Amino acid sequence: MGTLDKKSEQVYLWMRSYIDENKFVNNPKLPSENVISHRLSVSRETVRTALARLVEEGLVRKVKGSGTYINKEVALTKELGGNGGGIKVGLILQGQDTNANSSLIEGIRSVLLIDEVDLRIFLTDNKFANERRCLQTVIHQDFQGFIVDGVKASLLNPNLDCYKQIYQKNIPVIFYNNYYKDLNYPRVTINDRQCADRLLSLLIKAGHRHIAGIFIYDNYQSIEKFQGMAAAMKRYRVEFQDDYIKWCVSNEAHDYRFARSIEKFLKGLPRCTALVCCNYMIYCLVRQVLKEQKKRVPEDYSLVCFDYSRDDWETEGITCSIHQGFQIGQQVAMRLLKMIECKDGKEHNYSCIMPPKIYMGSSIRQIVRKSLG
């Protein structure tokens, strides 16, 4: 059985999670290659490579002219990700940004060694229902700890009762990126407000005053980024304009059709000279729109991006905060191991706020040279 590349591995994990969640359904069918390709922002060839692994493992079967179906008999006898290590840890991912997930898992694996820790990976696709199925699947199993990226964390989560059951069982849990403020759990996050201040200061000091932003309102990280942008504009005495902010939900940020909404948004802002993208996927959609409109960066629009999750930021020339997935993975893994060893996840502060890592590319046009100081 051949080794998968990083992107194919993430698609494979996404499909394994889908299989695990749908294996009890009568005649369960996988989404089409085209749907998975658009959903995960990968090529169809990457999807086919992952599917080939599933076929080889007997987890799915292809029916000519009909599609790919889950082999229930095999799926019901397999568990996702088990490797026999002494400590059993659950990793609950959103699973939407394959680049970010790959580096995160590498960071976790650099600490939770494969021969010592049985790491089980579950993907929620950023949906409450999937998160609940994940939690209900594992809540009565023998897990020593969990690493979690929260689902739609800026909204009231309907699954807090499951987390409270885990809390009552004294099983350590640590969140990264998105967390639930109603739960008393530690977390590892980036200082997104500080990051926003640094990115906005670069735009403002270059003379930009009509700055637009695209943010995700059901994502707690994105809310922090927006608040940081608003605070930076206030600090530099730049007028904040509501019409210059475009909000979307998480699923739209991963849907190429949202590009049409971005196009309409920009057409309504003729004075806009700069655009803030709240993550890499939004950035990709913005670049798609600008390319279609034959607009240049930075000549027509200056761009900055939070959490750029690919490793080509220098080639791309984008001024951005670099996604620190590997470092976040290391931090959550080290802290979770300590919580498991001490059996006191409720007593000590294992949280960590990491400083942003900024790359200054060539995507900001200088309008005026006078610095605001």
C-alpha positions as CSV (number, residue, x, y, z in Angstrom):
1,M,0.0,0.0,0.0
2,G,1.7,3.2,-1.2
3,T,2.3,6.3,0.9
4,L,-0.1,9.3,0.3
5,D,1.1,12.8,-0.1
6,K,-0.1,15.4,2.5
7,K,-3.1,16.6,0.6
8,S,-4.3,13.1,-0.4
9,E,-3.8,12.0,3.2
10,Q,-6.1,14.8,4.4
11,V,-8.7,13.9,1.8
12,Y,-8.4,10.3,2.9
13,L,-9.0,11.2,6.5
14,W,-12.0,13.3,5.6
15,M,-13.5,10.4,3.7
16,R,-12.7,8.0,6.5
17,S,-14.6,10.3,8.9
18,Y,-17.5,10.5,6.4
19,I,-17.6,6.7,6.2
20,D,-17.5,6.4,10.0
21,E,-20.4,8.8,10.4
22,N,-22.5,7.2,7.6
23,K,-21.7,3.5,7.9
24,F,-25.1,2.7,9.6
25,V,-27.1,4.3,6.7
26,N,-28.8,2.0,4.3
27,N,-26.9,1.9,0.9
28,P,-24.6,4.7,1.9
29,K,-22.9,6.6,-1.0
30,L,-19.9,8.8,-0.9
31,P,-20.1,12.4,-2.4
32,S,-18.9,12.6,-6.0
33,E,-15.3,13.4,-6.8
34,N,-16.3,16.8,-8.1
35,V,-18.2,17.6,-4.8
36,I,-15.3,16.5,-2.6
37,S,-12.8,18.4,-4.8
38,H,-14.7,21.7,-4.4
39,R,-15.5,21.0,-0.8
40,L,-11.9,20.5,0.2
41,S,-10.3,22.9,-2.4
42,V,-8.1,20.1,-3.9
43,S,-7.8,18.7,-7.4
44,R,-9.8,15.7,-8.6
45,E,-6.6,13.8,-9.0
46,T,-5.9,14.2,-5.3
47,V,-9.4,12.9,-4.5
48,R,-8.9,9.9,-6.9
49,T,-5.6,9.1,-5.1
50,A,-7.4,9.0,-1.7
51,L,-10.3,7.0,-3.1
52,A,-7.9,4.5,-4.5
53,R,-6.6,3.9,-1.0
54,L,-10.1,3.3,0.3
55,V,-10.9,0.9,-2.5
56,E,-7.6,-1.0,-1.8
57,E,-8.6,-1.2,1.9
58,G,-12.0,-2.5,0.9
59,L,-13.9,0.3,2.7
60,V,-15.6,1.5,-0.5
61,R,-16.7,-0.1,-3.8
62,K,-17.2,1.7,-7.1
63,V,-20.4,1.0,-9.1
64,K,-20.0,1.9,-12.8
65,G,-22.4,4.6,-13.8
66,S,-23.7,5.0,-10.2
67,G,-21.0,6.2,-7.9
68,T,-18.8,5.0,-4.9
69,Y,-20.5,3.3,-2.0
70,I,-19.4,2.5,1.5
71,N,-18.7,-1.2,2.2
72,K,-20.7,-1.4,5.4
73,E,-19.4,-4.9,6.4
74,V,-15.8,-3.7,6.3
75,A,-16.5,-0.2,7.7
76,L,-18.3,-1.6,10.8
77,T,-15.2,-3.6,11.7
78,K,-12.7,-0.8,11.4
79,E,-11.8,2.2,13.6
80,L,-10.3,5.4,12.2
81,G,-6.6,5.9,12.9
82,G,-5.8,3.3,15.6
83,N,-2.2,2.3,15.9
84,G,-1.9,0.4,19.2
85,G,-0.1,3.0,21.3
86,G,-0.4,3.0,25.1
87,I,-2.2,6.4,25.4
88,K,-5.4,6.9,23.4
89,V,-6.0,10.5,22.3
90,G,-8.8,11.9,20.2
91,L,-8.1,14.7,17.7
92,I,-11.3,16.5,16.6
93,L,-10.7,18.6,13.5
94,Q,-12.9,20.8,11.4
95,G,-11.2,19.3,8.4
96,Q,-11.8,22.1,5.9
97,D,-8.3,23.6,5.4
98,T,-6.2,20.6,4.3
99,N,-2.9,22.6,4.4
100,A,-3.5,23.7,8.0
101,N,-4.5,20.2,9.1
102,S,-1.4,18.6,7.6
103,S,1.0,20.9,9.5
104,L,-1.1,20.6,12.7
105,I,-1.0,16.8,12.6
106,E,2.8,16.9,11.9
107,G,3.3,19.1,15.0
108,I,1.2,16.8,17.1
109,R,2.9,13.7,15.8
110,S,6.3,15.2,16.7
111,V,5.3,15.1,20.3
112,L,2.8,12.2,20.5
113,L,5.0,9.5,19.1
114,I,3.3,6.8,17.0
115,D,4.6,3.9,19.1
116,E,3.5,5.6,22.4
117,V,0.2,7.3,21.5
118,D,-2.8,5.9,19.7
119,L,-4.1,9.0,17.9
120,R,-7.7,8.8,16.6
121,I,-8.7,11.5,14.2
122,F,-12.3,12.7,13.8
123,L,-13.5,15.4,11.3
124,T,-16.6,17.5,12.0
125,D,-16.7,19.4,8.7
126,N,-17.5,22.4,11.0
127,K,-21.0,21.0,11.6
128,F,-22.7,20.7,15.0
129,A,-24.4,17.4,14.1
130,N,-21.1,15.8,13.1
131,E,-19.4,17.1,16.2
132,R,-22.1,15.5,18.3
133,R,-21.8,12.2,16.5
134,C,-18.0,12.3,17.1
135,L,-18.4,13.0,20.8
136,Q,-21.1,10.4,21.2
137,T,-18.9,7.8,19.4
138,V,-16.0,8.4,21.7
139,I,-17.5,9.5,25.0
140,H,-17.9,5.9,26.4
141,Q,-14.6,4.7,25.0
142,D,-11.3,4.6,26.8
143,F,-9.7,7.9,25.8
144,Q,-7.1,9.6,28.0
145,G,-7.5,13.0,26.4
146,F,-8.8,15.1,23.5
147,I,-7.5,17.9,21.2
148,V,-10.4,19.9,19.7
149,D,-11.0,22.7,17.2
150,G,-14.4,24.1,18.0
151,V,-17.4,24.1,15.6
152,K,-18.9,27.5,14.8
153,A,-17.4,28.6,18.1
154,S,-18.9,32.2,18.1
155,L,-22.4,30.7,18.3
156,L,-24.1,28.9,21.2
157,N,-23.0,25.3,20.9
158,P,-25.7,22.6,21.3
159,N,-23.1,20.0,22.3
160,L,-21.9,21.5,25.5
161,D,-23.7,18.7,27.4
162,C,-21.3,16.1,25.8
163,Y,-18.3,18.2,26.8
164,K,-19.6,18.4,30.3
165,Q,-19.9,14.7,30.5
166,I,-16.2,14.4,29.4
167,Y,-15.4,17.1,32.1
168,Q,-17.2,15.1,34.8
169,K,-15.2,12.0,33.9
170,N,-12.0,14.1,34.4
171,I,-10.7,13.4,30.9
172,P,-8.3,16.2,29.8
173,V,-9.4,18.3,26.9
174,I,-7.5,21.2,25.2
175,F,-8.8,23.4,22.4
176,Y,-6.8,25.1,19.7
177,N,-7.9,28.0,17.4
178,N,-11.6,28.0,18.1
179,Y,-12.8,27.3,21.6
180,Y,-16.1,27.5,23.6
181,K,-16.1,30.3,26.1
182,D,-18.7,28.6,28.2
183,L,-16.4,25.7,28.9
184,N,-13.6,25.8,31.5
185,Y,-11.0,24.2,29.2
186,P,-7.4,25.3,28.3
187,R,-6.6,26.5,24.8
188,V,-3.8,27.3,22.4
189,T,-4.5,30.3,20.2
190,I,-2.7,33.0,18.2
191,N,-3.1,36.6,19.4
192,D,-5.4,37.5,16.5
193,R,-6.0,41.0,17.8
194,Q,-2.3,41.8,17.8
195,C,-2.1,40.2,14.4
196,A,-4.8,42.5,13.0
197,D,-3.1,45.5,14.5
198,R,0.1,44.7,12.7
199,L,-1.5,44.0,9.3
200,L,-3.7,47.0,9.5
201,S,-0.8,49.3,10.5
202,L,1.0,48.2,7.4
203,L,-1.9,49.2,5.2
204,I,-2.7,52.5,7.0
205,K,1.0,53.6,7.1
206,A,1.1,53.0,3.3
207,G,-1.7,55.5,3.0
208,H,-4.8,53.3,2.7
209,R,-8.0,54.7,4.2
210,H,-10.7,52.8,2.4
211,I,-10.0,49.3,3.7
212,A,-12.5,46.5,3.2
213,G,-12.5,43.1,5.0
214,I,-14.1,39.7,4.6
215,F,-14.8,37.8,7.8
216,I,-16.7,34.7,9.0
217,Y,-19.3,35.4,11.7
218,D,-19.7,31.9,13.1
219,N,-15.9,31.5,13.6
220,Y,-14.5,32.8,16.9
221,Q,-11.1,33.3,15.4
222,S,-12.6,35.5,12.7
223,I,-14.5,37.6,15.2
224,E,-11.3,38.3,17.0
225,K,-9.6,39.3,13.8
226,F,-12.5,41.6,12.9
227,Q,-12.4,43.2,16.4
228,G,-8.7,43.7,16.0
229,M,-9.2,45.4,12.6
230,A,-11.8,47.8,14.1
231,A,-9.6,48.6,17.0
232,A,-6.6,49.3,14.8
233,M,-8.6,51.6,12.6
234,K,-9.8,53.5,15.7
235,R,-6.2,53.7,17.0
236,Y,-4.9,55.2,13.8
237,R,-8.0,57.5,13.4
238,V,-9.2,55.9,10.2
239,E,-12.9,55.9,9.8
240,F,-14.6,52.5,10.2
241,Q,-17.4,51.9,7.6
242,D,-19.8,49.1,8.0
243,D,-20.4,48.8,4.3
244,Y,-16.7,47.9,3.9
245,I,-17.2,44.7,5.9
246,K,-18.4,41.5,4.2
247,W,-19.7,38.7,6.5
248,C,-20.2,35.1,5.5
249,V,-20.7,31.7,7.2
250,S,-18.1,29.0,7.4
251,N,-19.5,26.9,4.6
252,E,-19.5,29.9,2.2
253,A,-15.8,30.4,2.8
254,H,-15.1,27.0,1.3
255,D,-17.6,27.3,-1.6
256,Y,-16.3,28.7,-5.0
257,R,-19.8,30.1,-5.6
258,F,-19.2,32.7,-2.8
259,A,-16.8,34.4,-5.3
260,R,-19.8,35.9,-7.0
261,S,-20.9,37.5,-3.7
262,I,-17.3,38.9,-3.3
263,E,-17.4,40.3,-6.8
264,K,-20.7,42.2,-6.1
265,F,-19.3,43.4,-2.8
266,L,-16.2,44.9,-4.4
267,K,-18.2,46.5,-7.2
268,G,-20.2,48.4,-4.5
269,L,-17.0,49.9,-3.1
270,P,-15.5,52.0,-5.9
271,R,-13.1,53.9,-3.4
272,C,-11.7,50.7,-1.9
273,T,-7.9,50.3,-2.3
274,A,-7.2,47.5,0.2
275,L,-8.8,44.3,1.3
276,V,-8.3,42.2,4.4
277,C,-8.9,38.4,4.0
278,C,-9.6,36.6,7.3
279,N,-8.0,33.3,6.1
280,Y,-6.3,31.5,3.3
281,M,-9.5,30.2,1.7
282,I,-11.1,33.6,1.6
283,Y,-7.9,34.9,0.1
284,C,-8.1,32.3,-2.7
285,L,-11.6,33.4,-3.6
286,V,-10.6,37.0,-3.6
287,R,-7.7,36.3,-6.0
288,Q,-10.0,34.4,-8.2
289,V,-12.4,37.4,-8.4
290,L,-9.6,39.9,-9.1
291,K,-8.2,37.7,-11.8
292,E,-11.6,37.4,-13.5
293,Q,-12.0,41.2,-13.3
294,K,-8.4,41.7,-14.6
295,K,-7.5,43.6,-11.5
296,R,-3.9,43.6,-10.3
297,V,-2.3,43.2,-6.8
298,P,-1.1,45.6,-5.5
299,E,-1.7,48.1,-8.3
300,D,-5.5,48.0,-8.1
301,Y,-6.0,46.4,-4.7
302,S,-3.6,45.9,-1.9
303,L,-4.2,42.6,0.0
304,V,-3.3,41.2,3.4
305,C,-4.2,37.8,4.7
306,F,-4.6,36.1,8.1
307,D,-3.4,32.6,8.6
308,Y,-1.8,31.9,5.2
309,S,-1.7,28.1,5.4
310,R,0.4,27.1,2.4
311,D,4.2,27.3,2.4
312,D,4.5,29.5,-0.7
313,W,4.0,33.0,0.9
314,E,7.3,34.3,-0.4
315,T,6.6,33.1,-4.0
316,E,3.1,34.5,-3.7
317,G,4.4,37.8,-2.4
318,I,1.4,38.1,0.0
319,T,1.8,40.2,3.2
320,C,0.2,37.9,5.7
321,S,0.3,36.2,9.1
322,I,1.8,32.7,8.5
323,H,-0.3,29.9,9.8
324,Q,1.7,28.2,12.6
325,G,0.0,24.8,12.4
326,F,3.1,22.8,13.3
327,Q,3.9,25.0,16.3
328,I,0.3,24.9,17.5
329,G,0.3,21.1,17.1
330,Q,3.4,20.9,19.3
331,Q,2.0,23.2,21.9
332,V,-1.4,21.4,22.3
333,A,0.3,18.0,22.3
334,M,2.8,18.9,25.0
335,R,0.2,20.5,27.2
336,L,-2.2,17.6,26.8
337,L,0.5,15.1,27.8
338,K,1.2,17.1,30.9
339,M,-2.5,17.2,31.8
340,I,-2.7,13.4,31.3
341,E,0.4,12.9,33.4
342,C,-0.8,15.2,36.2
343,K,-4.4,14.2,36.1
344,D,-5.3,17.7,37.0
345,G,-6.6,19.4,33.8
346,K,-9.1,21.3,35.9
347,E,-6.6,22.8,38.4
348,H,-3.8,24.4,36.4
349,N,-3.6,26.9,33.5
350,Y,-2.4,25.1,30.5
351,S,-3.5,27.8,28.0
352,C,-1.1,29.5,25.6
353,I,-1.5,32.6,23.5
354,M,1.1,32.6,20.7
355,P,2.4,35.8,19.0
356,P,1.6,36.2,15.3
357,K,4.3,35.6,12.7
358,I,4.1,38.2,10.0
359,Y,5.6,38.1,6.5
360,M,5.9,41.4,4.7
361,G,5.5,40.7,1.0
362,S,4.9,42.9,-2.0
363,S,1.0,43.0,-1.9
364,I,0.7,46.5,-0.4
365,R,0.8,49.5,-2.7
366,Q,2.3,52.7,-1.2
367,I,-0.2,55.5,-1.6
368,V,1.6,58.1,0.6
369,R,5.1,57.8,2.1
370,K,4.4,59.9,5.2
371,S,4.2,57.6,8.2
372,L,1.6,58.0,10.9
373,G,4.2,57.2,13.5
